[in-house]
Amino acid sequence: MKHILNSLFLVIILFTGCYKDKGNYDYQPINDITATVVKDTFHVGQFDTLRISPVITGRDTNRLSFEWRVYPVTDPANPLDPGRIEVISRNRCFNQPITLRPATNYYNLDFVAKDTVTGVSYFKHLYLQVTTAFQTGWMLLEQKQSNVDISFISPDYIAYNSVYSASNPTMPLPVTARQIISISTQSLIGTLNMVYFDGGGYTLDNTSLQVLADYTKLFYASPAKVQPYNMIKPSFYSYGPYALCGGKVYGLNGMFASKLFGAAFTQPDSLGYTAAPFAAGGSSFGAIFFDQAHYRFMYDGGGTSTSLKVFPQNNTMAYDLNNVPKTMLTMKVGLGWELLPTNWYAVFKNESDDSCFLYTLNANGDFNTFPVAAAQQPILNSPDVHRSPDYLFSSTVKQMYYAADNRLYVYDMAANQSRVIYQFANGENITALKMMNGVITLATWNGQPGGGTVYYLPIAATGDISENTYTQRVSGFEKIIALTYKVG
């Protein structure tokens, strides 16, 4: 038996000795790669071009492939998103605009060089901070030949054209886009930037103007008629802000209790209501609205109320709050401290002709000593007042500014007449205007491509344009149909 085992062991050794190993043991030398850059932290403005040229050394740098990886890239609509890794270039040198969302924190930026023979990857870890020029400044809604876009003017008067389309290349704005709004809601939802169009709208990121969500996502349930026109917080005493959408009024369910708008405010009576897209507010009645369908003012009573009410009949005031058979063109704050204005002004137009009227409300008033229906008068000696793209009111004197064609007017309420305070060249017509900190910012268009211009006109104590000239002028836009000042 022992002899047999020894024989088998000898046979195994012989076979093993004859076996030829056909494996590939042609080892490659280590291609130790080193990448060197001038610094490891980079700061770049969104949409500006970032250039990085790494110096690469190693045994063989010709057999490398490259990736530039950035992370975490998060979804702004999802606050719980941990972020993903995104490859933003496959070139050896980085040389392209940065479209990442601006942030106070740094992105991780990895330069990866992979040896295509050995499969080994070499990393250079960098940091990237993306800043923005769009934190504070004027947003401009431009009507172009085939689309609508949003441009921007920074506080130092630098123009950034077509910012919206650059941030949202796959989500062009509908040609029906008509309004842009930036509002500090003084609530849990913070600052809202929005663009409205027929049948909807978008909320926009505060630093990049990228679309965050559809307008309807601001509500617990989508409004019955999605036709947004305005959002306003008219008073320190009203919770707000109020969304004016499809002729209905919507409010947050508690200023610091919710981030979503609730159901439409309940109607004041069996007649129902169709709210004009404006609101006033004060200490006496909360928010005040106008029912365009039934030509009457309504109020919510302030606080957390979501029910609209009609004013009681009263024939001792300057006008009947329940009988104003005209079309409301605007309602804005006028005289008084910003947090507690004395007067709100409403401009109305006859439905049968172009005659206009000025109504004054004291939202801090009552029905006796300080009547809420404070005053009303026809607007006389004011050419084309009904055609103005907007109406602006002074907080210190009883004056209103409006525009028609190439002329800017000031309306003196006491004298009940208007005068031209600035005139542009024939054919350069005013298309939008706003007032802030004693300066009228307005847009004009001369009908030519690139013929849109924004002017800054300071107001003197008399109501005229200081020194009869503008202080700044920014040109090169298309037709600007709306503008709003955005604060980051």
C-alpha positions, 0 to 999 in steps of 0.5 A: 500500500505504501508503495502505491501511494509513493508511485501516485505522488511521483506521477503528480510531481511529474505532471506538475513539472510538465505543466506550462503556465500560459498566464500574462505576467507582463507587469506594467510599470507604475505610471505615478501621476501628479497634477499641480494647479496654481491654487486649490480654492477658486471663486467664480461668478455664476455664468463666468468662465472658469479656467484651470490648467493643471500641470501633469507629470508622470511616466506617460501622460499621453495615455490618460483620460480626464474628468472634472467632478463637482459635488454635492449638486443638490435639487433646490426644490428638495431641502433634504436632497444630499446632493450628487456627483456631476461630471462637468468636463472631460477635458484636460484643462477646464475652460467653460462657464459655470452654471452651478447654483451660487451658494455660500458654501464651497463645492468640492471639485475633483480633477481625475486623471485615469490611466487607460492602461492600468485603470488607476485613477489619480485625484487632485482635490479642489474647492469651488465657490460660485457667487452671483451678480443677481443677488440684488438689482433690477429684474427686467421682463423682455419681450423679444421677437420669438420669446420672452426673457429676463435680464438683470441690472446690478446695483453698479449698473452692469447689464446681464442679458437673457439671464433666465434662458441661460439658467433654464435652457430647457424651460423657455418662458411662454410668450404670454409672460407679463409680470415679474415680482420679487417680494419679501413675504415676512413669513416662513417662505422668505423672499419670493421671486416669480414670473407670471404668464397666462395659465400659470407661473414659476417661482425662481431661485433667489441667486440664479433665477433658475426655476424652482417650482410651478406657481401652483406648488405655493398652494395646498391645493391648486387654485380653481382658476390658475391665472396669477396677477399679483402678490402683495403684503399691504400692511404690518397689521395683515398677515399676508402676503396675499396671492391674487389669482383668478379673481380670488384672494389666497393667504398663508395659513398663519404668517409663521405657521405655514409655507403654503397658501390655503383655500380661496377666501370665502365670499362676503355674501351670495353674490360672490366676488372677483377681486381686482389684482390689488390690495391696501391695508392698515390697522382698522380693517386688515387687508382691503380688496376691490370686487370688480364684478360688483364694484365694491370694496371688501376687507378681511378684518386682519389677523388670520381671517380668511373670510371677506366682508363688505363694508356697512352702508354709510352715506356720510363719507366721500363715496360709497364703498359699495358702489364704485361702478368703474374699472380699477387700474391700480391701488397703491400706498401713498402718503405716510410712514411705510409701515403705517401709511395714511393714504392709499390711492386707487385709480379708476376708469369709466367703462364707457369712456377714458375718464379716470378718477382718483379715490383715497382710502384711509386704511387706518380710519373709521366711519366717522372722524377719520373716514376710510372713504376719505376722498374722490375726484375726477382726474382732470387736465391729464392727457392720456392718463388711462394709457399709463403702463403703471402709476406711482405715488409720492409718500411725502406729497400728494402727487402721482406719476404716470407715462404716455408714449414718450412723456413722463407726467406728474399729476398734482392732486390739489391743483387737479392737473398734470404737467410733463416733467420729462420727454424722450425723443419721438418714438422712444416710448415708456414701457414700464416704470417704478419708484424707489428711494426717490428715484423713478426707474423706467424703461423705454423702447424705440421699436428697434432691435436692442432699442430698450433702455433703462433710465434712472431719474431722481425726483426733486422736492418739487416733484420734478426731475432733479436737474431735468436729467437722468443719473444713469442709463443702461441700454441694449435690451429688447422691449421691457414690459415689466421690471421689479427690484430684487433684494437677495 
